[in-house]
Amino acid sequence: MTALTASIVLFAAFLHAFWNAVVKGAGDKTLVLGLIALGHVVPGIALIALAPAPDFASAPYIIASTIIHWGYYVLLNVAYRTGDLSIVYPIARGLAPVLIALGAQVWVGERLPGLAWAGILCVSGGIMVLTRGVFNSGVHVMGLAAAFGTAIIVASYSIVDGVGVRLSGSAIGYIGWLFTAELIVAIFIFSTRWDRLRAMPTRTIWLGFFGGVVSGAAYGLVLYAKTLAPLGIVSALRETSVIFAAMIGVMWFGEGPKRNRLLAATIVACGIVLIGVAS
């Protein structure tokens, strides 16, 4: 992997952590998630215009992924209302590759190499550091549960999209239609909360919408990087976003204890890198 490709992936990782920070810092997280879904439509339309349409065989997977993303937004909303960014994000993003790897072994029969198991143990150790004392204090139990649920959702739509994009014959076209379909999510959220949207500050509206565009751009950058470097290495480096999220959480939102959370996020990121390299 060249320095330019690594820089692109790291920038995409930062952008993903950034839009999650936007959600965490928002007063009305439901509306901001709706704005982010709407922001996805912009790069979605651009991708549809630039790429061939996906094969009709992938349509059920686009529909399924869109429905699963509803659950993603619901759980992410709960997680950030009741939990810290520096805990929720590393668990949600760090546990997903573990679930996918284990699921592939159980249901598909793919045998994991020793390096992948080392990565799984590393991720588990980092999450144990993050969650130490949480149940005793009772402060973040709901956020912790939502973070684990979000990880399951991320693993679910990753598997669905993994199959769907292979059937599509046009990966970029598939992603374009997937992003554009999130217009349905935005319409549902806004139609039931129109008065709250009108009362929201213009700056917050634009920030949420910008967060959605940023999210779509981050995914596009990762897709581009995958044409320049091995998929496993790109995916693993992309998940170093957990370190960026932890840094934003402890430095921007003042979450703590700082040292433990940064250390735990780094351990989780190292475990994800090991899983990616072993894949």
C-alpha positions as CSV (number, residue, x, y, z in Angstrom):
1,M,0.0,0.0,0.0
2,T,1.4,3.4,-1.0
3,A,1.5,6.4,1.3
4,L,-1.2,8.1,-0.8
5,T,-3.6,5.2,-0.5
6,A,-3.0,4.9,3.3
7,S,-3.6,8.6,3.6
8,I,-6.9,8.3,1.7
9,V,-8.1,5.4,4.0
10,L,-7.1,7.2,7.2
11,F,-8.9,10.4,6.0
12,A,-12.0,8.3,5.4
13,A,-11.6,6.8,8.9
14,F,-11.5,10.2,10.4
15,L,-14.6,11.4,8.4
16,H,-16.6,8.4,9.7
17,A,-15.6,9.2,13.3
18,F,-16.4,12.8,12.6
19,W,-20.0,12.2,11.5
20,N,-20.6,10.0,14.5
21,A,-19.3,12.8,16.7
22,V,-21.9,15.1,15.0
23,V,-24.7,12.8,16.0
24,K,-23.3,12.5,19.6
25,G,-23.1,16.3,20.0
26,A,-26.5,17.0,18.6
27,G,-29.4,18.0,20.8
28,D,-32.1,16.3,18.7
29,K,-30.2,13.1,17.6
30,T,-33.2,11.7,15.8
31,L,-33.5,14.6,13.4
32,V,-29.8,14.8,12.9
33,L,-29.8,11.1,11.9
34,G,-32.6,11.9,9.5
35,L,-30.4,14.7,8.0
36,I,-27.5,12.3,7.7
37,A,-29.7,9.9,5.9
38,L,-30.7,12.7,3.6
39,G,-27.1,13.7,3.1
40,H,-26.4,10.2,1.8
41,V,-28.8,10.8,-1.1
42,V,-26.5,13.4,-2.6
43,P,-23.5,11.1,-3.3
44,G,-26.0,8.4,-4.0
45,I,-27.5,10.3,-6.9
46,A,-24.0,11.2,-8.2
47,L,-23.0,7.5,-8.1
48,I,-26.2,6.5,-10.0
49,A,-25.5,9.1,-12.7
50,L,-21.9,7.9,-13.1
51,A,-22.2,4.1,-12.9
52,P,-24.2,1.4,-14.7
53,A,-27.4,0.3,-12.9
54,P,-27.1,-2.8,-10.7
55,D,-28.6,-6.1,-11.8
56,F,-32.2,-6.6,-10.8
57,A,-31.1,-9.7,-8.7
58,S,-29.6,-7.3,-6.2
59,A,-32.8,-5.4,-5.6
60,P,-34.0,-7.6,-2.7
61,Y,-30.6,-7.0,-1.0
62,I,-30.9,-3.2,-1.4
63,I,-34.4,-3.3,0.2
64,A,-33.2,-5.6,3.0
65,S,-30.1,-3.4,3.7
66,T,-32.3,-0.3,3.8
67,I,-34.6,-1.9,6.3
68,I,-31.7,-3.1,8.4
69,H,-30.3,0.5,8.3
70,W,-33.5,1.6,10.0
71,G,-32.5,-0.5,13.0
72,Y,-29.0,0.9,12.8
73,Y,-30.3,4.5,13.1
74,V,-32.6,3.5,16.0
75,L,-29.9,1.8,18.0
76,L,-27.3,4.5,17.2
77,N,-29.7,7.1,18.5
78,V,-30.2,5.2,21.8
79,A,-26.5,4.5,22.1
80,Y,-25.4,8.2,21.8
81,R,-28.3,9.4,24.0
82,T,-27.2,7.2,26.9
83,G,-23.5,6.4,26.2
84,D,-20.2,8.1,25.5
85,L,-18.7,8.3,22.0
86,S,-15.4,6.9,23.2
87,I,-17.2,3.7,24.5
88,V,-20.1,3.3,22.0
89,Y,-18.1,3.8,18.8
90,P,-15.2,1.3,19.5
91,I,-17.6,-1.4,20.6
92,A,-20.0,-0.9,17.7
93,R,-17.3,-0.7,15.0
94,G,-14.8,-3.0,16.7
95,L,-17.1,-5.9,17.5
96,A,-18.7,-6.0,14.0
97,P,-15.6,-7.5,12.2
98,V,-15.4,-10.1,15.0
99,L,-19.0,-11.1,14.5
100,I,-18.6,-11.3,10.7
101,A,-15.4,-13.5,11.1
102,L,-17.1,-15.8,13.6
103,G,-20.3,-16.0,11.6
104,A,-18.3,-17.0,8.5
105,Q,-16.8,-19.8,10.4
106,V,-20.1,-21.1,11.9
107,W,-22.4,-20.7,8.9
108,V,-20.1,-20.7,5.9
109,G,-17.4,-23.0,7.2
110,E,-14.6,-20.6,6.6
111,R,-11.7,-21.5,8.9
112,L,-10.0,-18.7,10.6
113,P,-6.1,-18.5,10.6
114,G,-4.3,-18.0,13.9
115,L,-3.6,-14.3,13.2
116,A,-7.4,-13.7,12.9
117,W,-8.0,-15.4,16.3
118,A,-5.2,-13.2,17.7
119,G,-7.1,-10.2,16.4
120,I,-10.4,-11.4,17.9
121,L,-8.8,-11.8,21.3
122,C,-7.2,-8.4,20.9
123,V,-10.6,-6.7,20.1
124,S,-12.2,-8.6,23.0
125,G,-9.5,-7.4,25.4
126,G,-9.9,-3.8,24.3
127,I,-13.7,-4.0,24.8
128,M,-13.1,-5.5,28.3
129,V,-11.0,-2.5,29.2
130,L,-13.7,-0.2,27.8
131,T,-16.5,-1.8,29.8
132,R,-14.7,-2.4,33.0
133,G,-16.8,-1.1,35.9
134,V,-19.7,-0.1,33.7
135,F,-22.2,-2.6,35.2
136,N,-21.2,-1.7,38.7
137,S,-21.7,2.0,38.2
138,G,-24.9,1.5,36.1
139,V,-24.2,4.8,34.2
140,H,-23.8,3.5,30.7
141,V,-25.6,0.2,30.7
142,M,-28.2,1.2,28.2
143,G,-25.6,2.8,25.9
144,L,-23.5,-0.3,26.2
145,A,-26.4,-2.6,25.3
146,A,-27.2,-0.3,22.3
147,A,-23.6,-0.3,21.2
148,F,-23.5,-4.2,21.2
149,G,-26.8,-4.1,19.3
150,T,-25.4,-1.7,16.8
151,A,-22.4,-4.0,16.2
152,I,-24.9,-6.8,15.3
153,I,-26.7,-4.5,12.9
154,V,-23.4,-3.4,11.3
155,A,-22.4,-7.1,10.8
156,S,-25.9,-7.9,9.4
157,Y,-25.9,-5.2,6.7
158,S,-22.3,-5.9,5.9
159,I,-23.2,-9.5,5.1
160,V,-26.3,-8.5,3.2
161,D,-24.5,-5.9,1.1
162,G,-21.6,-8.3,0.6
163,V,-23.9,-10.7,-1.1
164,G,-25.9,-8.0,-2.9
165,V,-23.0,-6.2,-4.4
166,R,-21.6,-9.5,-5.8
167,L,-25.0,-10.0,-7.6
168,S,-25.2,-6.5,-8.8
169,G,-22.6,-6.5,-11.5
170,S,-22.0,-2.8,-10.7
171,A,-20.6,-2.2,-7.2
172,I,-20.8,1.6,-7.5
173,G,-24.3,1.5,-8.9
174,Y,-25.4,-0.8,-6.0
175,I,-24.0,1.7,-3.5
176,G,-25.6,4.6,-5.3
177,W,-29.1,3.0,-5.1
178,L,-28.5,2.0,-1.5
179,F,-27.6,5.6,-0.5
180,T,-30.5,7.0,-2.5
181,A,-33.0,4.6,-0.9
182,E,-32.2,6.3,2.5
183,L,-34.4,9.1,1.3
184,I,-37.3,6.9,2.6
185,V,-35.7,7.0,6.1
186,A,-35.4,10.8,5.9
187,I,-39.0,11.3,4.8
188,F,-40.3,9.2,7.6
189,I,-38.3,11.0,10.3
190,F,-39.2,14.5,9.0
191,S,-42.9,13.8,8.3
192,T,-43.5,12.8,11.9
193,R,-41.3,15.6,13.4
194,W,-41.8,18.5,11.0
195,D,-42.4,21.1,13.8
196,R,-39.2,20.1,15.5
197,L,-37.3,20.3,12.3
198,R,-38.6,23.9,11.6
199,A,-37.6,24.9,15.1
200,M,-34.0,23.5,14.7
201,P,-31.3,26.1,14.2
202,T,-30.2,26.4,10.5
203,R,-26.6,25.8,11.5
204,T,-27.5,22.4,13.1
205,I,-29.5,21.4,10.0
206,W,-26.6,22.1,7.7
207,L,-24.2,20.4,10.0
208,G,-26.3,17.2,10.0
209,F,-26.8,17.3,6.3
210,F,-23.0,17.9,5.9
211,G,-22.4,14.9,8.2
212,G,-24.4,12.7,5.8
213,V,-22.5,13.9,2.7
214,V,-19.2,13.3,4.7
215,S,-20.4,9.8,5.6
216,G,-21.1,9.0,1.9
217,A,-17.8,10.5,0.8
218,A,-15.9,8.4,3.4
219,Y,-17.4,5.2,2.0
220,G,-16.6,6.4,-1.5
221,L,-13.0,7.0,-0.6
222,V,-12.7,3.5,0.9
223,L,-14.2,2.0,-2.3
224,Y,-11.6,3.9,-4.3
225,A,-8.8,2.8,-2.1
226,K,-9.9,-0.8,-2.6
227,T,-9.1,-0.5,-6.2
228,L,-5.5,0.5,-5.3
229,A,-4.7,-2.0,-2.4
230,P,-5.7,-5.4,-1.0
231,L,-9.2,-5.4,0.3
232,G,-8.4,-6.9,3.7
233,I,-5.7,-4.3,4.4
234,V,-7.9,-1.4,3.4
235,S,-10.8,-2.6,5.5
236,A,-8.6,-3.1,8.5
237,L,-6.9,0.3,8.2
238,R,-10.4,1.9,7.8
239,E,-11.5,0.6,11.2
240,T,-8.7,2.6,12.9
241,S,-11.5,5.2,13.0
242,V,-12.1,3.8,16.5
243,I,-9.0,5.6,17.6
244,F,-10.2,8.9,16.1
245,A,-13.6,8.5,17.8
246,A,-11.9,7.9,21.1
247,M,-9.8,10.9,20.7
248,I,-12.8,13.1,19.8
249,G,-14.7,11.7,22.7
250,V,-12.1,12.4,25.4
251,M,-10.8,15.7,23.9
252,W,-14.0,17.3,22.4
253,F,-16.7,15.9,24.8
254,G,-14.4,15.6,27.8
255,E,-15.2,11.9,28.3
256,G,-13.1,9.9,30.7
257,P,-11.1,8.3,32.1
258,K,-9.0,9.5,29.1
259,R,-6.0,7.2,29.3
260,N,-8.0,3.9,29.6
261,R,-10.4,4.8,26.7
262,L,-7.6,5.8,24.4
263,L,-5.6,2.7,25.3
264,A,-8.7,0.5,24.8
265,A,-9.6,2.0,21.5
266,T,-6.0,1.5,20.3
267,I,-6.1,-2.2,21.4
268,V,-9.4,-2.6,19.5
269,A,-8.0,-1.0,16.4
270,C,-4.9,-3.3,16.5
271,G,-7.1,-6.3,16.7
272,I,-9.2,-5.2,13.7
273,V,-5.9,-4.7,11.7
274,L,-4.9,-8.2,12.6
275,I,-8.2,-9.6,11.4
276,G,-8.0,-7.6,8.2
277,V,-4.4,-8.7,7.5
278,A,-5.3,-12.3,8.1
279,S,-8.3,-12.2,5.8
